[in-house]
Amino acid sequence: MKRTEPKSITDIIEESMSQAGVSGAYAEQRACYLWPDIVGPGINRYTLKRYVDHGILHVYISSASLKQELSFHRDRLVQMLNDAVGSRAIIEIKLH
């Protein structure tokens, strides 16, 4: 058996998830989880529910005016979420 360089546990987990084909789903769920960190507590207070379906983050907002304001910043929010995750996990955000 050939000796290899030691790997960090993070690298081992990412490699295993990649081989299993679930790294994309993990990145999507991580982006969904990071929504409150990206938008902050003021906006997150009005977030009722959120989920990811095929790269589209669906966010339910209780305030119509906030929903309208966030619609102007969709592209920026997508970019911030993808930067936080480290991959292109989110393609679009749909506000409901």
Backbone as ProteinMPNN parsed JSONL, in Angstrom:
{"seq_chain_A": "MKRTEPKSITDIIEESMSQAGVSGAYAEQRACYLWPDIVGPGINRYTLKRYVDHGILHVYISSASLKQELSFHRDRLVQMLNDAVGSRAIIEIKLH", "coords_chain_A": {"N_chain_A": [[0.832, -1.17, 0.0], [0.585, 2.141, -0.896], [1.835, 5.044, 0.626], [0.187, 8.079, 1.308], [-0.138, 11.653, 1.257], [-1.331, 13.285, 4.209], [-4.795, 14.117, 4.574], [-7.166, 16.706, 5.147], [-10.122, 16.499, 7.177], [-12.245, 17.853, 6.063], [-11.604, 17.915, 3.329], [-11.755, 15.184, 2.783], [-14.465, 14.63, 3.27], [-15.7, 16.305, 1.351], [-14.677, 15.155, -0.987], [-15.8, 12.59, -0.832], [-18.536, 13.229, -0.96], [-18.636, 14.337, -3.49], [-17.996, 12.11, -5.064], [-20.226, 10.583, -4.522], [-22.128, 12.076, -5.736], [-23.679, 14.1, -4.598], [-22.869, 16.637, -4.021], [-23.777, 18.969, -5.257], [-26.456, 19.217, -4.368], [-25.941, 19.519, -1.669], [-24.621, 21.993, -1.661], [-26.707, 23.641, -2.528], [-28.527, 23.416, -0.365], [-26.965, 24.455, 1.627], [-26.719, 27.105, 0.79], [-29.353, 27.903, 1.1], [-29.541, 27.707, 3.857], [-27.795, 29.745, 4.57], [-29.142, 32.077, 4.004], [-30.277, 33.856, 6.097], [-27.884, 34.963, 7.105], [-26.889, 36.354, 4.933], [-28.893, 38.276, 4.206], [-29.43, 39.484, 6.623], [-30.685, 40.159, 10.004], [-32.883, 41.923, 10.061], [-34.284, 41.751, 7.594], [-34.629, 39.023, 7.479], [-36.471, 38.611, 9.465], [-38.93, 38.934, 8.266], [-39.089, 36.773, 6.642], [-40.853, 33.971, 5.878], [-40.722, 31.306, 4.987], [-38.407, 29.169, 3.28], [-36.898, 27.443, 0.551], [-34.999, 25.258, -1.624], [-35.227, 24.367, -4.999], [-34.136, 22.614, -7.611], [-31.964, 24.427, -8.066], [-33.21, 26.865, -7.776], [-33.981, 29.266, -5.508], [-36.608, 29.533, -3.41], [-38.332, 31.96, -1.709], [-40.419, 32.965, 0.831], [-41.965, 35.888, 1.669], [-43.331, 38.042, 4.086], [-43.964, 40.723, 3.865], [-45.17, 42.928, 1.502], [-43.975, 45.253, 0.444], [-41.29, 44.904, 1.118], [-40.768, 42.594, -0.318], [-40.97, 43.6, -2.911], [-38.813, 45.401, -2.884], [-36.661, 43.617, -2.496], [-36.806, 42.246, -4.888], [-35.598, 43.938, -6.684], [-32.962, 43.563, -6.064], [-32.246, 40.988, -6.678], [-30.276, 39.726, -8.402], [-27.895, 40.502, -7.192], [-28.198, 39.318, -4.663], [-28.219, 36.605, -5.378], [-25.6, 36.367, -6.315], [-24.176, 36.945, -3.947], [-24.979, 34.807, -2.285], [-23.987, 32.609, -3.749], [-21.263, 33.218, -3.674], [-20.803, 32.944, -0.947], [-21.24, 30.227, -0.598], [-19.418, 29.131, -2.327], [-19.675, 28.038, -4.806], [-21.616, 27.757, -7.854], [-24.457, 27.45, -6.871], [-27.028, 28.478, -6.632], [-29.297, 29.544, -9.002], [-31.371, 31.288, -9.471], [-33.606, 33.478, -7.688], [-36.782, 33.232, -6.396], [-39.347, 35.174, -5.288], [-42.011, 34.972, -3.079]], "CA_chain_A": [[0.0, 0.0, 0.0], [1.368, 3.351, -1.03], [1.495, 6.104, 1.573], [-0.198, 9.348, 0.698], [-0.1, 12.804, 2.161], [-2.544, 13.366, 5.017], [-5.84, 15.031, 4.109], [-8.039, 17.217, 6.207], [-11.43, 15.846, 7.19], [-13.077, 18.598, 5.124], [-11.288, 17.425, 1.988], [-12.252, 13.81, 2.67], [-15.931, 14.698, 3.165], [-16.04, 16.875, 0.045], [-14.353, 14.152, -1.999], [-16.804, 11.53, -0.727], [-19.811, 13.761, -1.456], [-18.493, 14.478, -4.931], [-18.079, 10.777, -5.646], [-21.61, 10.112, -4.367], [-22.973, 12.894, -6.593], [-24.591, 14.927, -3.813], [-22.251, 17.91, -3.664], [-24.64, 20.051, -5.74], [-27.591, 19.342, -3.444], [-25.404, 20.05, -0.427], [-24.361, 23.418, -1.872], [-28.011, 24.311, -2.565], [-29.063, 23.475, 0.993], [-26.108, 25.366, 2.392], [-27.107, 28.461, 0.387], [-30.64, 28.149, 1.749], [-29.235, 27.892, 5.271], [-27.068, 31.002, 4.741], [-30.009, 33.213, 3.698], [-30.312, 34.868, 7.164], [-26.585, 35.633, 7.227], [-26.712, 37.242, 3.781], [-29.829, 39.396, 4.219], [-29.426, 40.118, 7.935], [-31.844, 39.853, 10.846], [-34.025, 42.792, 9.758], [-35.039, 41.178, 6.474], [-34.965, 37.637, 7.811], [-37.65, 38.658, 10.326], [-40.109, 38.844, 7.405], [-39.011, 35.538, 5.867], [-41.722, 32.949, 6.453], [-40.23, 29.972, 4.625], [-37.51, 29.159, 2.12], [-36.415, 26.131, 0.133], [-34.342, 25.246, -2.927], [-35.717, 23.344, -5.92], [-33.395, 22.64, -8.879], [-31.156, 25.635, -8.18], [-34.025, 28.059, -7.599], [-34.289, 29.505, -4.105], [-37.948, 30.086, -3.207], [-38.379, 32.641, -0.426], [-41.734, 33.529, 1.134], [-41.793, 37.118, 2.431], [-44.638, 38.484, 4.574], [-44.16, 42.141, 3.573], [-45.208, 43.183, 0.062], [-43.002, 46.287, 0.078], [-39.963, 44.286, 1.202], [-40.664, 41.679, -1.464], [-40.7, 44.443, -4.075], [-37.445, 45.909, -2.741], [-35.727, 42.506, -2.73], [-36.833, 41.865, -6.305], [-34.625, 44.785, -7.374], [-31.614, 43.133, -5.692], [-32.149, 39.539, -6.873], [-28.987, 39.315, -8.975], [-26.861, 40.706, -6.163], [-28.399, 38.295, -3.634], [-27.757, 35.335, -5.943], [-24.139, 36.422, -6.329], [-23.692, 36.87, -2.567], [-25.194, 33.44, -1.811], [-23.036, 31.733, -4.431], [-19.931, 33.515, -3.14], [-20.734, 32.379, 0.405], [-21.183, 28.771, -0.713], [-18.19, 28.784, -3.036], [-20.004, 27.444, -6.105], [-22.839, 28.306, -8.457], [-25.527, 26.585, -6.39], [-28.315, 29.143, -6.835], [-29.42, 30.148, -10.328], [-32.39, 32.334, -9.43], [-34.388, 33.597, -6.467], [-38.192, 33.557, -6.619], [-39.953, 35.719, -4.07], [-43.446, 34.696, -3.017]], "C_chain_A": [[0.884, 1.243, 0.0], [0.902, 4.391, -0.013], [1.157, 7.376, 0.81], [-0.074, 10.453, 1.731], [-1.391, 12.833, 2.975], [-3.512, 14.409, 4.448], [-6.646, 15.519, 5.294], [-9.393, 16.518, 6.096], [-12.385, 16.544, 6.226], [-12.861, 18.112, 3.703], [-11.838, 16.023, 1.772], [-13.769, 13.801, 2.494], [-16.352, 15.239, 1.805], [-15.775, 15.88, -1.082], [-15.395, 13.031, -2.002], [-18.155, 11.997, -1.272], [-19.773, 13.926, -2.966], [-18.62, 13.133, -5.632], [-19.497, 10.23, -5.57], [-22.578, 10.932, -5.218], [-23.953, 13.772, -5.845], [-23.999, 16.288, -3.454], [-23.09, 19.096, -4.136], [-25.821, 20.291, -4.818], [-27.128, 19.914, -2.111], [-25.166, 21.552, -0.548], [-25.671, 24.201, -1.904], [-28.583, 24.468, -1.162], [-28.242, 24.413, 1.876], [-26.443, 26.814, 2.062], [-28.43, 28.844, 1.043], [-30.427, 28.446, 3.231], [-28.576, 29.251, 5.522], [-27.901, 32.242, 4.442], [-30.041, 34.246, 4.833], [-28.998, 35.621, 7.334], [-26.376, 36.644, 6.109], [-27.606, 38.466, 3.889], [-29.879, 40.125, 5.554], [-30.709, 39.866, 8.705], [-33.074, 40.705, 10.545], [-34.898, 42.234, 8.654], [-35.475, 39.757, 6.804], [-36.2, 37.561, 8.71], [-38.938, 38.486, 9.516], [-40.112, 37.598, 6.519], [-39.831, 34.463, 6.562], [-41.175, 31.546, 6.215], [-39.325, 30.106, 3.423], [-37.082, 27.724, 1.834], [-35.81, 26.252, -1.255], [-34.893, 24.089, -3.741], [-35.019, 23.529, -7.263], [-32.646, 23.958, -9.09], [-31.919, 26.932, -8.023], [-34.392, 28.168, -6.122], [-35.65, 30.191, -4.03], [-37.998, 30.671, -1.802], [-39.761, 33.278, -0.276], [-41.543, 34.691, 2.104], [-43.185, 37.622, 2.83], [-44.946, 39.942, 4.252], [-44.087, 42.375, 2.062], [-44.168, 44.216, -0.365], [-41.573, 45.742, 0.137], [-39.741, 43.331, 0.041], [-40.325, 42.459, -2.732], [-39.262, 44.959, -4.044], [-36.42, 44.817, -3.023], [-35.703, 42.084, -4.188], [-35.854, 42.707, -7.126], [-33.197, 44.31, -7.14], [-31.4, 41.635, -5.885], [-30.777, 39.088, -7.358], [-27.861, 39.435, -7.948], [-26.978, 39.65, -5.064], [-27.928, 36.924, -4.119], [-26.237, 35.281, -5.917], [-23.575, 36.272, -4.919], [-23.853, 35.464, -1.998], [-24.187, 32.48, -2.442], [-21.605, 31.969, -3.954], [-19.756, 32.893, -1.753], [-20.584, 30.858, 0.368], [-19.892, 28.335, -1.393], [-18.436, 28.074, -4.349], [-21.289, 28.08, -6.624], [-24.016, 27.387, -8.111], [-26.903, 27.164, -6.7], [-28.297, 29.853, -8.192], [-30.317, 31.383, -10.273], [-33.045, 32.336, -8.055], [-35.806, 33.979, -6.867], [-38.786, 34.0, -5.284], [-41.471, 35.512, -4.137], [-44.045, 35.497, -1.882]], "O_chain_A": [[1.811, 1.367, 0.801], [-0.299, 4.585, 0.177], [1.775, 7.695, -0.206], [0.075, 10.199, 2.927], [-2.442, 12.441, 2.47], [-3.098, 15.439, 3.914], [-6.785, 14.831, 6.306], [-9.752, 16.009, 5.034], [-13.247, 15.894, 5.634], [-13.82, 17.917, 2.956], [-12.334, 15.711, 0.69], [-14.298, 13.056, 1.669], [-17.259, 14.696, 1.174], [-16.562, 15.779, -2.023], [-15.82, 12.581, -3.066], [-18.84, 11.244, -1.966], [-20.77, 13.681, -3.646], [-19.273, 13.026, -6.67], [-19.926, 9.493, -6.457], [-23.727, 10.53, -5.404], [-24.977, 14.158, -6.41], [-24.584, 17.018, -2.654], [-23.109, 20.132, -3.472], [-26.154, 21.437, -4.516], [-27.839, 20.705, -1.492], [-25.481, 22.303, 0.375], [-25.743, 25.305, -1.366], [-29.072, 25.541, -0.809], [-28.779, 25.078, 2.763], [-26.452, 27.664, 2.952], [-28.603, 29.979, 1.488], [-31.065, 29.339, 3.789], [-28.78, 29.847, 6.58], [-27.412, 33.359, 4.61], [-29.847, 35.43, 4.558], [-29.007, 36.804, 7.675], [-25.749, 37.682, 6.322], [-27.137, 39.587, 3.687], [-30.325, 41.27, 5.613], [-31.704, 39.415, 8.137], [-34.199, 40.251, 10.755], [-36.124, 42.244, 8.766], [-36.576, 39.344, 6.443], [-36.9, 36.549, 8.712], [-39.924, 37.951, 10.023], [-41.039, 37.395, 5.734], [-39.541, 34.086, 7.697], [-41.164, 30.707, 7.116], [-39.456, 31.044, 2.636], [-36.926, 26.907, 2.741], [-36.067, 27.216, -1.975], [-35.014, 22.969, -3.244], [-35.286, 24.499, -7.972], [-32.694, 24.534, -10.177], [-31.327, 28.006, -8.127], [-35.031, 27.278, -5.56], [-35.819, 31.303, -4.531], [-37.74, 29.973, -0.821], [-40.21, 34.03, -1.141], [-41.032, 34.515, 3.21], [-44.105, 37.629, 2.012], [-46.1, 40.354, 4.36], [-43.082, 42.064, 1.422], [-43.548, 44.073, -1.418], [-40.742, 46.086, -0.704], [-38.646, 43.269, -0.518], [-39.493, 42.027, -3.53], [-38.574, 44.952, -5.065], [-35.425, 45.057, -3.707], [-34.677, 41.61, -4.674], [-35.34, 42.246, -8.145], [-32.308, 44.619, -7.934], [-30.467, 41.068, -5.316], [-30.183, 38.173, -6.788], [-26.989, 38.57, -7.859], [-25.964, 39.143, -4.585], [-27.312, 36.172, -3.364], [-25.654, 34.265, -5.539], [-22.6, 35.549, -4.717], [-22.963, 34.975, -1.302], [-23.605, 31.641, -1.754], [-20.824, 31.025, -3.843], [-18.686, 32.379, -1.428], [-19.887, 30.275, 1.198], [-19.339, 27.285, -1.068], [-17.497, 27.556, -4.952], [-21.955, 28.84, -5.921], [-24.503, 26.641, -8.961], [-27.838, 26.421, -6.998], [-27.405, 30.649, -8.485], [-30.058, 32.387, -10.936], [-33.038, 31.328, -7.348], [-36.006, 34.948, -7.6], [-38.726, 33.279, -4.288], [-42.115, 35.842, -5.133], [-45.25, 35.421, -1.642]]}, "name": "protein", "num_of_chains": 1, "seq": "MKRTEPKSITDIIEESMSQAGVSGAYAEQRACYLWPDIVGPGINRYTLKRYVDHGILHVYISSASLKQELSFHRDRLVQMLNDAVGSRAIIEIKLH"}
